[in-house]
Structure formats: structure tokens, C-alpha cells
Amino acid sequence: MKEQTEVGKLKEGRYVVVEDEPCKILSIATSKPGKHGAAKSRVDCVGIFDGVKRSIVQPVSAKTYVPIVERKSAQVISVAGNTVQFMDVKDFEMFEMNVSDEQLAGLEAGKEVPYIASMNKKKLE
């Protein structure tokens, strides 16, 4: 899910949707309005799920989307190689996720782990 807001209202450390990917804002630079133009903002951000750096340049009055990022907990149900099956502790939704070898080291059945969910994507914290 995502909601709409103005570029001028974005803050560092918050989130924005760039190229259909939820991103965390690293920095915002705003230029002064010129003789015939509006003030523009350059927003540098990094993808939450893919780690790719992106930037957008838009007028401060332009509309953009802000993703709804939720922090949740899940219980590990089973581990098969690098594929781990989880169950959300609130709504009991079952889902699978491929995890890296470093993340896999701390996972075992029955353990609760925090994760991030946004725009139908999930990632361990």
C-alpha cells in the first residue's frame, strides 16, 4: 500500500516510492526558485529490498507516493536450505523467504524474528 504526498513534505530517514520500489530517503537538497520556475528538490534514496541507490528531481509541489512500511514479527516454522518458512505472529499468515547464509545462521524453528513488509515485499531486519 502507498499514499500520496508532496515532494516538499518528504523528510530524511522516511520513505518514498521510486520506480515502483519502496526506498529510504538518504538526503534531500532543495534549490531556490528561479525567475520563472518553482523550487526543485533532489531526493537521494536507497531501495529497502534491493539496496539500489536512486534519485529523483521534481518541483517541491509535485505529488509523489510514500509506501506504508510495517515492522512485524514472524515465527520460524521450518528451514530447508536457504528457504525459510515463516508465520506472522499477529495474523498467522504463512510465507516463505530466501535468506542469505549470514541470516540463516541465527534462524531455527520456533524462534521469533522481526521483518519489514511493504508493497507486497518482505525482508528480514
KEKE-3310 file (N, C-alpha, C; in steps of 0.2 Angstrom, whole numbers, plus 5000, padded with zeros to 4 digits):
npx = (5004:5002:5003:4999:5009:5016:5032:5039:5036:5043:5055:5071:5077:5064:5052:5050:5042:5051:5052:5043:5048:5050:5059:5072:5074:5089:5096:5090:5090:5086:5083:5083:5069:5069:5069:5058:5053:5049:5054:5065:5067:5080:5080:5089:5090:5089:5085:5074:5072:5081:5092:5097:5104:5095:5088:5078:5072:5062:5049:5045:5031:5026:5017:5020:5023:5022:5027:5019:5027:5029:5033:5035:5033:5038:5037:5048:5045:5050:5066:5074:5087:5092:5079:5067:5053:5040:5028:5017:5015:5004:4993:4994:4998:5006:5022:5035:5053:5068:5084:5100:5116:5122:5111:5104:5111:5107:5094:5081:5069:5054:5059:5057:5057:5061:5053:5052:5038:5032:5022:5019:5031:5044:5056:5069:5074)
npy = (4994:5012:5029:5046:5061:5078:5082:5092:5089:5078:5069:5067:5050:5045:5037:5034:5031:5025:5022:5011:5005:5003:5015:5021:5037:5046:5058:5075:5089:5105:5117:5135:5144:5150:5164:5162:5149:5135:5130:5117:5099:5088:5071:5059:5042:5025:5008:4998:4985:4980:4987:4996:5012:5027:5042:5056:5071:5084:5096:5105:5106:5095:5079:5064:5047:5038:5024:5012:5006:4993:4986:4970:4954:4938:4920:4907:4893:4882:4877:4875:4872:4887:4892:4898:4895:4905:4912:4924:4932:4940:4939:4926:4923:4913:4912:4911:4914:4918:4917:4925:4917:4922:4927:4915:4908:4912:4907:4897:4883:4889:4901:4918:4932:4949:4957:4967:4974:4979:4985:4972:4965:4957:4957:4952:4960)
npz = (5000:4997:4999:4994:4993:4995:4987:4993:5007:5011:5022:5028:5031:5031:5020:5002:4986:4972:4955:4957:4968:4985:4995:5006:5012:5009:5008:5005:4994:4991:4979:4976:4970:4953:4942:4933:4938:4948:4965:4966:4971:4975:4978:4986:4988:4994:4989:4999:4998:4988:4989:4979:4974:4971:4963:4963:4954:4957:4956:4971:4974:4967:4966:4975:4979:4995:5003:5013:5026:5036:5052:5058:5067:5065:5066:5065:5055:5047:5041:5026:5017:5010:5010:5020:5030:5036:5049:5052:5067:5072:5062:5058:5045:5033:5025:5013:5012:5004:5012:5016:5019:5031:5038:5039:5049:5062:5063:5068:5070:5078:5083:5085:5074:5068:5055:5039:5030:5015:5001:4996:4998:5007:5020:5030:5046)
capx = (5000:5005:4999:5001:5011:5020:5039:5042:5035:5047:5060:5077:5075:5057:5052:5047:5042:5054:5052:5039:5052:5050:5066:5073:5077:5096:5097:5086:5093:5081:5086:5079:5065:5072:5065:5051:5052:5047:5059:5065:5070:5083:5079:5093:5087:5091:5079:5074:5073:5086:5099:5100:5103:5091:5087:5073:5072:5055:5047:5043:5024:5024:5015:5024:5020:5025:5025:5017:5031:5027:5038:5031:5037:5036:5040:5051:5042:5054:5071:5076:5092:5091:5072:5064:5045:5038:5021:5016:5013:4998:4988:4995:4999:5012:5025:5042:5058:5075:5088:5107:5120:5123:5104:5102:5115:5103:5087:5080:5062:5051:5062:5053:5062:5057:5054:5049:5034:5029:5021:5019:5038:5046:5063:5071:5078)
capy = (5000:5018:5035:5052:5067:5082:5081:5096:5087:5072:5071:5062:5044:5042:5033:5036:5026:5027:5016:5006:5002:5007:5017:5025:5044:5047:5066:5080:5095:5109:5123:5141:5146:5155:5169:5159:5142:5133:5127:5109:5095:5082:5066:5053:5037:5018:5003:4994:4977:4978:4991:5000:5019:5030:5049:5060:5078:5086:5103:5104:5105:5089:5074:5058:5041:5036:5017:5011:5001:4990:4982:4965:4949:4931:4914:4902:4887:4877:4879:4870:4876:4895:4894:4898:4896:4910:4913:4931:4931:4943:4937:4919:4922:4909:4914:4909:4919:4915:4921:4924:4912:4926:4927:4908:4906:4914:4905:4890:4883:4891:4907:4924:4936:4954:4958:4973:4972:4985:4984:4965:4963:4956:4956:4951:4966)
capz = (5000:4997:5000:4990:4997:4990:4987:4998:5013:5012:5026:5028:5035:5029:5014:4996:4981:4966:4950:4960:4973:4991:4996:5012:5009:5012:5008:5001:4993:4988:4976:4976:4964:4949:4940:4930:4939:4955:4968:4965:4976:4973:4984:4985:4992:4993:4990:5005:4997:4983:4990:4974:4975:4966:4965:4959:4954:4955:4959:4978:4974:4963:4970:4974:4983:5001:5004:5020:5028:5043:5055:5061:5069:5062:5069:5060:5055:5045:5037:5021:5014:5011:5010:5027:5030:5042:5051:5055:5074:5073:5058:5056:5038:5031:5019:5013:5010:5003:5016:5015:5024:5037:5041:5041:5055:5068:5062:5070:5071:5084:5085:5083:5071:5066:5047:5036:5024:5011:4994:4995:4998:5014:5021:5037:5048)
cpx = (5004:5001:5002:5003:5015:5028:5042:5041:5039:5053:5065:5075:5068:5058:5048:5047:5045:5055:5049:5043:5051:5057:5066:5077:5084:5097:5092:5089:5088:5084:5081:5075:5069:5067:5058:5050:5051:5054:5059:5069:5074:5083:5084:5091:5090:5085:5080:5075:5079:5092:5101:5099:5099:5090:5082:5074:5065:5054:5044:5035:5022:5022:5019:5021:5024:5023:5023:5022:5030:5032:5034:5036:5034:5040:5042:5048:5046:5060:5073:5081:5092:5084:5069:5056:5044:5031:5021:5013:5006:4992:4989:4996:5006:5015:5032:5047:5065:5080:5096:5110:5121:5117:5102:5105:5111:5096:5086:5072:5060:5054:5058:5058:5058:5058:5050:5045:5032:5028:5022:5026:5039:5053:5065:5075:5085)
cpy = (5006:5024:5041:5058:5072:5081:5086:5094:5081:5074:5065:5056:5041:5038:5036:5031:5029:5021:5010:5002:5006:5009:5021:5031:5045:5055:5069:5086:5099:5116:5129:5142:5151:5160:5167:5152:5141:5130:5119:5106:5089:5077:5060:5048:5030:5013:4999:4987:4976:4982:4995:5008:5022:5037:5051:5067:5080:5093:5101:5103:5099:5084:5068:5053:5040:5029:5017:5005:4999:4985:4977:4959:4942:4926:4909:4896:4881:4880:4873:4873:4883:4897:4893:4899:4900:4910:4919:4929:4934:4940:4930:4918:4918:4912:4912:4914:4916:4920:4920:4919:4916:4926:4920:4906:4907:4911:4898:4889:4885:4898:4913:4929:4942:4955:4965:4971:4979:4983:4977:4962:4962:4955:4956:4957:4964)
cpz = (5000:4997:4996:4995:4992:4992:4993:5006:5015:5017:5026:5033:5034:5023:5008:4991:4974:4961:4953:4965:4979:4993:5002:5009:5013:5013:5004:5000:4989:4985:4976:4970:4960:4947:4937:4932:4947:4958:4967:4970:4973:4979:4982:4990:4990:4994:4996:5004:4992:4984:4985:4975:4969:4968:4960:4959:4952:4958:4966:4979:4970:4968:4969:4979:4989:5002:5012:5022:5035:5045:5059:5063:5066:5066:5064:5061:5053:5041:5032:5016:5015:5011:5017:5027:5037:5043:5055:5062:5075:5069:5055:5049:5037:5025:5019:5010:5009:5007:5014:5020:5031:5041:5044:5047:5061:5068:5064:5071:5078:5086:5082:5080:5068:5058:5045:5030:5021:5004:4992:4994:5005:5014:5029:5039:5050)
residu = (MET:LYS:GLU:GLN:THR:GLU:VAL:GLY:LYS:LEU:LYS:GLU:GLY:ARG:TYR:VAL:VAL:VAL:GLU:ASP:GLU:PRO:CYS:LYS:ILE:LEU:SER:ILE:ALA:THR:SER:LYS:PRO:GLY:LYS:HIS:GLY:ALA:ALA:LYS:SER:ARG:VAL:ASP:CYS:VAL:GLY:ILE:PHE:ASP:GLY:VAL:LYS:ARG:SER:ILE:VAL:GLN:PRO:VAL:SER:ALA:LYS:THR:TYR:VAL:PRO:ILE:VAL:GLU:ARG:LYS:SER:ALA:GLN:VAL:ILE:SER:VAL:ALA:GLY:ASN:THR:VAL:GLN:PHE:MET:ASP:VAL:LYS:ASP:PHE:GLU:MET:PHE:GLU:MET:ASN:VAL:SER:ASP:GLU:GLN:LEU:ALA:GLY:LEU:GLU:ALA:GLY:LYS:GLU:VAL:PRO:TYR:ILE:ALA:SER:MET:ASN:LYS:LYS:LYS:LEU:GLU)
# end
